[in-house]
Amino acid sequence: MTTASVDLERPAAPPAFQPVSGARKAKNVAATVLVGLAFLIAIVPLVWVLYTTLSRGLGPILSSTWWTHSLSGLRPYDEGGGAYHAIFGTIVQGLVTAVMSVPIGVMVGIYLVEYGVGSKLGKITTFMVDILTGVPSIVAALFVYSVWISIFGFSRSSFAVTLALMLLMVPVVIRVTEEMLKIVPNELREASYALGIPKWKTIVKVVIPTAMSGIVTGAMLGVARVMGETAPALVLVAYAPFINFNIFDGNMANLPLMMNSEFANPETAGFDRTWGAALTLVIVIMLFNLVASIISRLSAIKTK
């Protein structure tokens, strides 16, 4: 009995190690230095702005009346007063804008990704969203003024401001919703369709929950962005140094309007209140971003 011998092929020897050339090392060092310099150039103005705002606005916001009182009855040169009325107006305008903008933006984003791909209406909608994204806030304010106030005859109010802010926030929500829905794996949709689940139910039960954390984060960031807009408030509502709970009638303050009004005051007290309002706006926006991060973490789908 003979046994056939089989020669096993030996794996090829690995290539010899090639030392890194001096030119590659120089390019790597140069790229590292350029990236570091770019980071420093970007971070220096940010740190400078935050330091200036904090150093000049910390005194007013630490006052016992800043968070609980308005400027009603306070003369321009009087010290003290608070931003309670402006904080209320800023938060209310932001929340009302979000209530109107988020459903519209999410539904348009769902249509563009799930239904309107390649259709003529989808292309037109995408083109209009791109245009609306670049519209300046003053143009949105003038449009709302010409339609809501001049044509329909409504008075200037905080609600008119929210309509202008909605025009600025809707395209942001649409874009965020689009991007979040696009990164949902198609395998999830196909698995749902294979089980006989209709498309609308797949979107509601599978696609949206998967992308929910990103959509919520984008919506909250959109709210934080429109809170700092000044032009719509200057055009569509007048500043009031007192609190107004009716957004449909009368003047109402917000933090950008308060900064604009107090900055026109040549007295030292007015400048102090301007910096205090600026720091308060930074804090409010920071809190909204923090809430967006927390909601995003809580709404994310957890996998074992």
C-alpha positions in Angstrom: 0.0 0.0 0.0 1.4 3.3 -1.1 0.7 6.6 0.5 0.7 9.7 -1.7 2.5 12.6 -0.2 1.0 16.0 -0.6 3.2 19.0 -0.4 1.6 21.8 1.4 2.3 25.2 0.0 4.0 27.4 2.5 2.7 30.9 2.9 4.6 33.6 1.2 7.0 35.5 3.4 5.8 38.9 4.5 7.3 41.8 2.7 10.3 43.4 4.3 9.5 46.4 6.5 10.0 49.6 4.7 11.1 52.6 6.9 9.0 55.7 6.7 10.7 58.2 4.4 11.6 61.6 5.6 9.2 63.3 3.1 6.3 61.4 4.6 7.3 62.4 8.1 7.6 66.0 7.1 4.2 66.0 5.5 2.6 64.4 8.5 4.2 67.0 10.8 3.1 69.8 8.5 -0.5 68.5 8.4 -0.6 68.2 12.2 0.7 71.7 12.7 -1.8 73.1 10.2 -4.7 71.3 11.8 -3.6 72.5 15.2 -3.3 76.1 14.0 -6.8 75.9 12.4 -8.2 74.7 15.7 -6.6 77.5 17.7 -7.8 80.1 15.2 -11.3 78.8 15.5 -11.3 78.4 19.3 -9.7 81.8 20.2 -12.7 84.0 19.1 -15.1 81.6 20.8 -13.3 81.6 24.1 -12.9 85.4 23.8 -16.6 85.9 23.2 -17.6 83.6 26.1 -15.1 85.2 28.5 -16.3 88.7 27.6 -19.9 87.8 28.0 -19.3 86.0 31.2 -17.2 88.6 32.8 -19.5 91.5 32.0 -22.9 89.7 32.3 -22.2 87.7 35.4 -22.9 90.6 37.8 -26.4 91.4 36.6 -27.6 87.8 36.4 -26.5 87.2 40.0 -28.8 89.9 41.2 -31.7 88.7 43.4 -34.2 90.4 41.0 -32.8 89.3 37.7 -34.8 86.1 37.3 -38.0 87.2 39.1 -38.6 90.8 38.1 -39.1 92.8 34.9 -38.1 96.3 34.0 -41.6 97.7 34.5 -41.4 101.2 36.1 -37.6 101.3 36.0 -36.0 104.4 34.6 -33.1 104.1 32.2 -30.5 105.2 34.7 -31.8 103.1 37.6 -29.8 100.1 38.6 -31.3 96.7 39.1 -34.3 95.3 37.4 -34.7 91.9 35.9 -35.1 89.9 32.7 -38.1 87.8 33.7 -40.3 89.3 31.0 -37.7 88.8 28.3 -36.9 85.2 29.3 -40.6 84.4 29.3 -41.0 85.9 25.8 -38.0 84.1 24.4 -39.0 80.7 25.7 -42.6 81.1 24.7 -41.7 82.2 21.1 -39.3 79.3 20.8 -41.8 76.7 22.0 -44.7 78.0 19.9 -42.3 78.0 16.8 -41.3 74.4 17.6 -44.9 73.3 17.9 -45.7 74.6 14.5 -42.4 73.8 12.7 -41.5 70.3 13.9 -44.7 68.4 12.6 -44.5 70.2 9.2 -40.7 69.6 8.9 -40.9 66.0 9.9 -43.7 65.1 7.5 -42.1 66.9 4.6 -38.8 65.1 5.4 -40.7 61.7 5.5 -42.3 62.5 2.1 -39.0 63.4 0.5 -37.2 60.2 1.7 -40.0 57.6 1.6 -42.4 58.7 -1.1 -41.0 61.6 -3.2 -37.7 60.0 -4.4 -37.3 60.8 -8.1 -40.7 62.4 -8.5 -41.3 65.8 -9.9 -43.0 67.1 -6.8 -40.1 65.8 -4.7 -37.5 67.6 -6.8 -39.5 70.9 -6.6 -39.9 70.5 -2.9 -36.2 69.9 -2.4 -35.4 72.9 -4.5 -37.7 75.2 -2.5 -36.3 73.9 0.8 -32.8 74.8 -0.5 -34.0 78.3 -1.3 -35.8 78.7 2.0 -32.7 77.5 3.9 -30.7 80.6 2.7 -33.4 83.2 3.3 -32.2 85.9 5.7 -34.3 86.4 8.8 -35.1 90.0 7.8 -36.7 88.8 4.5 -38.8 86.3 6.4 -39.9 89.1 8.8 -40.8 91.4 6.0 -42.8 88.7 4.2 -44.8 87.9 7.4 -45.4 91.6 7.9 -46.7 92.1 4.3 -49.0 89.1 4.5 -50.1 88.8 8.1 -50.3 92.5 9.0 -50.7 94.5 5.8 -53.0 92.1 3.9 -54.8 90.2 6.6 -54.9 93.2 8.9 -53.7 91.5 12.1 -51.8 93.6 14.6 -48.1 93.3 15.4 -47.7 90.6 18.0 -45.4 87.9 19.3 -47.4 85.3 17.3 -46.3 87.1 14.1 -42.7 86.7 15.3 -43.3 83.0 15.6 -44.6 82.8 12.0 -41.3 84.4 10.8 -39.3 82.1 13.0 -41.2 79.1 11.6 -40.1 80.0 8.1 -36.5 79.8 9.4 -36.9 76.7 11.4 -38.9 74.4 9.0 -36.1 73.9 6.4 -33.7 73.0 9.3 -36.1 70.3 10.6 -36.7 69.0 7.0 -32.9 68.7 6.4 -32.3 67.0 9.7 -35.2 64.6 9.2 -34.0 63.7 5.7 -30.5 62.9 6.8 -31.7 60.8 9.8 -34.1 58.8 7.7 -31.5 58.2 5.0 -29.2 56.5 7.5 -31.8 54.0 8.6 -30.8 50.7 7.0 -33.0 49.5 4.1 -32.8 46.0 5.6 -35.2 47.2 8.4 -37.8 48.4 5.9 -37.4 45.2 3.8 -37.8 43.0 6.8 -41.0 44.8 7.8 -42.4 44.6 4.2 -41.6 40.8 4.2 -43.8 40.4 7.2 -46.7 41.9 5.3 -46.7 45.3 7.2 -47.9 48.2 5.0 -45.5 51.0 4.2 -47.1 53.7 6.4 -47.0 51.4 9.4 -43.4 50.5 8.7 -42.5 54.2 8.7 -44.4 54.9 11.9 -43.3 51.8 13.8 -39.8 51.1 12.4 -38.3 54.0 10.5 -39.2 56.9 12.7 -38.3 55.3 16.1 -34.9 54.3 14.6 -34.2 57.9 13.6 -36.0 59.6 16.5 -32.9 60.5 18.5 -31.4 62.4 15.6 -34.7 64.1 14.7 -35.2 65.3 18.2 -31.7 66.6 18.5 -32.1 68.5 15.2 -35.4 70.0 16.3 -34.0 71.2 19.6 -31.0 72.7 17.9 -33.3 74.5 15.4 -35.2 76.0 18.4 -32.0 77.1 19.9 -31.0 78.8 16.7 -34.2 80.8 16.2 -34.2 82.0 19.8 -31.4 84.4 19.0 -33.0 86.0 15.9 -33.4 89.7 16.3 -34.8 90.9 13.0 -38.2 89.3 13.2 -38.8 90.7 16.7 -37.7 94.2 15.6 -40.1 94.2 12.6 -43.1 92.3 13.9 -43.5 93.2 17.6 -42.5 96.2 19.8 -40.4 95.9 23.0 -42.2 96.0 26.3 -40.4 96.4 29.6 -43.2 94.4 31.3 -44.4 90.8 31.0 -47.2 90.0 28.6 -48.8 86.6 28.7 -50.9 87.0 25.5 -48.8 86.2 22.4 -51.6 87.3 20.1 -52.0 90.8 21.2 -49.8 93.6 22.6 -46.1 94.1 22.8 -43.8 91.4 24.2 -40.2 91.4 25.1 -37.6 88.7 24.4 -33.9 88.7 25.1 -32.6 90.0 21.7 -35.1 92.8 21.9 -34.1 93.6 25.5 -30.4 93.7 24.4 -31.3 96.1 21.5 -33.4 98.4 23.8 -30.9 98.5 26.7 -27.9 99.0 24.4 -29.5 102.2 23.2 -29.5 103.4 26.8 -26.3 105.5 27.3 -26.3 104.9 31.0 -24.1 102.3 32.7 -27.1 100.5 34.0 -28.3 99.9 30.5 -25.0 98.4 29.3 -25.0 96.1 32.4 -28.4 94.9 31.6 -27.4 94.4 27.9 -24.5 92.1 28.9 -26.8 90.3 31.4 -29.4 89.6 28.7 -26.7 88.3 26.4 -25.3 85.9 29.0 -28.9 84.8 29.9 -29.5 84.1 26.2 -26.4 82.0 26.1 -27.5 80.1 29.2 -31.0 79.4 27.8 -29.6 78.1 24.5 -27.0 76.0 26.3 -29.8 74.5 28.4 -31.8 73.7 25.3 -28.8 72.0 23.8 -28.3 70.0 27.0 -32.0 69.0 26.9 -31.6 67.9 23.3 -28.6 65.7 24.2 -30.5 64.1 27.1 -33.6 63.5 25.0 -31.5 62.1 22.2 -29.9 59.6 24.6 -33.2 58.6 26.1 -35.0 58.2 22.7 -32.2 56.2 21.1 -32.9 52.5 20.4 -30.8 50.4 22.7 -29.3 47.2 21.4 -27.9 44.5 23.5 
